[in-house]
Amino acid sequence: MNVLNWKTLKKEDIFPCYSRPFCKFLKNNNLYYIKKEYDKKAKKYFFVFLRTVKFNDLLNEWRNNKLSGTFAFPKREGGEVVE
């Protein structure tokens, strides 16, 4: 889904995401962004997601995993996966 003018949506209905790991986590859970934009000030791309029930559930799961140290993707040390 690609929204031509996502900026017309209410701020509480969207989530701009600058985290590639979080975007990958969402994609792995079959949730896709509606728009990819370039932030000239930050000099990087960000992805715009609609705040749905599924999105909010996944965001809470991501935050809980981050707080507990149970990351969705294992950290790498010297090319080796650490679990």
Order of alpha helices (4+ residues) and beta strands (2+ residues): beta-alpha-beta-beta-alpha-beta-beta
